[in-house]
Every structure is written in C-alpha cells, then in structure tokens.
Amino acid sequence: MSVDGPTRRERQRRETLAEIKARAMDQVAAGGAAAVSLNAIARAMGMSPAALYRYFDGRDALLAELVVEAYGSLADALQRAAGKMADRAAGRAAGDGAARLVAVAHAYRDWALAHPNSYLLIFATSSGSGVELAPEATVTAAQRGMDVFLGALAGAADGSGELSPELAGQIRAWGQRSRTPEMTPGRLYLGLLAWTRLHGLISLELGHHLEATGVDPALLYDAEVQSLAQRARLS
C-alpha cells in the first residue's frame, strides 16, 4: 500500500531544518550575522555539532540559505504588489505607472516591518551583499526584487542627461551585469535612487532613529514615495 505525503523521517528533517533556521535568525536579531554559531544552535537544540553539520556544512552555508530565502520572500511580496496593480490597470487606456511604483514601494516597507530580522540580515550586514556568501545564488535572488523596482520605472522619464559620463558608464555596466541592458542608464539610475532612498528611511525606522523627531514614519515614507514618482514623471 502506497503512502501519500512525506515520510516520518522526512517530516522530522524538515522540522529540524526549520528550527535550525529559526534559531539562526534569533541570533541575527541578537547580534547580527556575526553572532550566528552552528555550535551554539546545536547545543540549544540538544544535538551534537556533527549531527547539525549533516544539514549545513558550515556557518556560511546556513547564512547563504537564509539570505536567499529572505530575498525570495521580499521579491515575492514586491511581485504580488506589482501584479495587483497590473490587474487593476488591465484594459485601461491610460497608464498607471505612478500607482505601480507607489504600490511596490509600500510593499517594500510592509515586508521590512513584518520581517525585521530578515531585513537586517540582507541589508544591514555584508552577508546579503553577494560579495561574501555564495554570490551565484545571493546575487540572483537579490536581483529578483530589483527587477520589480526597475519594472515599475519602465515608463519613467529618461534622466540620462543629468549623469556624469563616469557615473553613466558605471550604471550601464551594472545594467549589463544585472541583465537589464534594455534600460537606459537614466532609468537604471532612478531605480537605484528609489531603492537607496527608501532603504534609508526604512533602516532609520527599524532602528528607531525617527522617534525623537516626532514625525510619523509612515507619512514621511509616503511623502518620499510620492516625490520619487513625481521625479520620474510617471503618468
């Protein structure tokens, strides 16, 4: 008689893997990526280090998987927001570029507030940069979210004329590496500008640095998003 679904051993492995990742994220929350320790996780779970190493062959492998999963979760959230706007705009004669950018930008903040430890891991440490850990996986995972941002700016005004030749060349090279060569340096620049400005506000909010100002972070963020949409001259 066949049995549908995972076996007991498979379920136990999945549960153990999920617990390892959850404990690692607790360590990230407490002390950043540098605090992640496989030996400490093994002790907390009552496992031998050798048993835990059957799941991950080292700390970097665990961190890389957490980074890829975080980027994937973020990209999924951004894609859902962009997809909803695309569905609403279907059949309309007029474009809805500004609304799409606004939706994607707010989905970015919503995800960060819902997953602060994942946001910390990929954006507040070098682990998510693609320089240190499994770049072939982490860079690809990170690009998914950036692609959504760039897609929301596809109809933006081309600001290439305001870039220095050196900066335009560097942005053009980034576009080639990120497989977006069809976008002009000016539009790629707007994507970078939107990402860095919104990231700055979110990081300040998560770090509680805006509390002393008495300014509502949600209102400030929305004003910044509207400013970006106006700068891009999206219809």
N, C-alpha and C positions, 0 to 999 in steps of 0.2 A: 504494500500500500504506500503510495507516494504521500509526502507531507509538504504542503504548500508553505511558503514563507521561510525565513531564516531558521537555521538550527539553533539549539540552545547555546552551543559554543559560539556561533556567530553573533547571537544577541549579547552574550557576555563580552565578547570582544568589542562590539560597538559601544556598549555601556562603559567599558573600561577606557576606551579611546576618548569618549565624550568627557569622562571625568578628568582624564589627564589634561585635556584642553581647557576645561573649566578651571582647574586648579592653576594652570599656567596663566590664564587670564587674570585670576585673582592676584597672582604675583606681579603681573604687569601693572595692575591697578595700585598695588602697594609700593612698587619701586621701579616701574618701567621695565623695558625689555631686559636690562642688565640683571634684574632680580630673578629671572626665570632660571630654575635649577631642577634638572631631572632628578637628582638625588633627593632633594627636598620633597618633590612630588611623590617619589617612591616611598619615602618614609611616611608621609601623610596618608598615603593610600594603603600602607601595610604591605607594600610589595618590595621585593628585592630590586636593586638597581638593574641587575641582569634581566629580570622579567620585564621591567619597563623598557629596556633597550630593545626588546622584541617589537615594540610599537614604533619607536623612533631611534634612529642610530646616533642621535646626538641632539644637543640643545638647539643647534642651528636648524636642524630638520624640523623640529617642533615649531620653532618660531616662523620658519618659512611657510609651513602649512597654515598657521594661524593668520599670517599676513595675507596669503592668497584667499583664504575664506573671508576675511574682513573686506578685502577689495571686492570680492564677488558679491557679498551682501550689499555693499554700497552701490555697486553698479546695478544690481537688480532693482534697488529702490529708485534710482535715477531713471532707469528704463521704464519702470511702471509709471512714473510721473509723466515722462515724455510720451508714452503710449496713450495715456488717458487724454492728453491734450491733442494728440493726433486724431483720436477717435472723435473728439468733440469738433475738431476742425474739418472733419471729412465732409465733403460736399459744399463747403463754403467757398464763395468766390474770393473773399479777402483772406489774406494771410493772417496768421496768429502767432508770429514769431516771438513777440514780446511776452505773450502769455505762456508760451512754451518755456522760455528762459526762466521766467518767474517760477513756474511750477517745478522745474528741475532744481533751481537754486534753493527753494524752500524744502524740497525733498532731501537735499544735501544736509541742511541744518537739522531737519527732523530725524534723519538717520543718526547723525552725530550725537544728538541729545538722547536718543534711545539706546545708543551703543557707545557710551563714552570711553570705555576701555579699549574697544576695537579702534576707535578714532585715535586714541592716544598711541596705540601700537603702530599704526601705519603713518601717522602724520607728526607725532611728537617725538619719535625716535628715528634713528637711521635704519631700523630694521625694515621699514616699508619703502625705502628709497630705491631698492633694486640694485644697490651698489654692493651690499654685503651678502645678502641671502638669496640664493637661487634666482639670479636675475632673469633667467629664461622663463621662469614661472611668475615671479612677482611683477616684473615689468608688464608682461602680457595681461595679468589680472588688473593692474592699475590702469592700463590703457582703456579698458572697457568703460570705466566711469568717465575718463576724459573724453572719450568718443561721444558720449551723450552730451557733455557740455559743448563740444565743438559742433555737434549736430544741431543744438539749439541756437547756434550762432551762424548757421549756414546762410541765412538771409541778411546778415548784418552788413552794414556799410564797410567798405574796404578802407582800412586806415593805414595801408602800407606807406603812404606818403609821409607819415609822421615818424617813421622809424629811421634810425641811422643805418647806413649801409652795413655796418658791422653787426648790429642787432638783427636786422632783417636777414642777413646771411645765417646767423646762428639759429633763428627761428625757422628758416627754411630747411636747415639741416635737421632740426628736431622733427619737422613735419615729415621729412623723408624717413627718418628712423621710426617714427610712430605710424607710418603707413597712411598718412593723410596728405600726400603731395598735391592733391587737387585743391586744397585750400590755400589761399594766398597768405603770405606772411602777416598781412594786416589782420585777417580774421583769426589766424592762429594766435596772434598777439592778444586779441580780445579774449580768446579762450583762456590763455594764461593769466591775463589780468583779472578776469572774473574769478578764476579758481583761487588765485593768491589773495585777492581782497576778501572774498567770502571766507576763506580758510582763516585769515587773520581775525575776523570777527568771531568766528566760532571758537577758535582757540582761546581768545580772551574771555568769552562767555564761560567756557568749560573750566577755565582757570579762575573764575570768579573775580576777574580783574575789572569788570564793568560795574560791579555792585556799588563801589564807592562813588560812582558818578551819579547814581540815582536815575540813570537812563534805562528804559526798558529795552533789553537786548533784542527782543522780537521786533519792536518798532524800528530800532536802529538798523537791524539786518534788512528789513523790508525796504527801508529808505535806500540802502546801498544797492539792493537788487534793482529797484526802480531806476536808480542812477545809472547802473550798468546797461539796462535795457535802453534808456534814452541815449546813452553814449554810442551804443551800437546802432541806433536809429532803426530799430526793428519795428515793423508795422504790426 
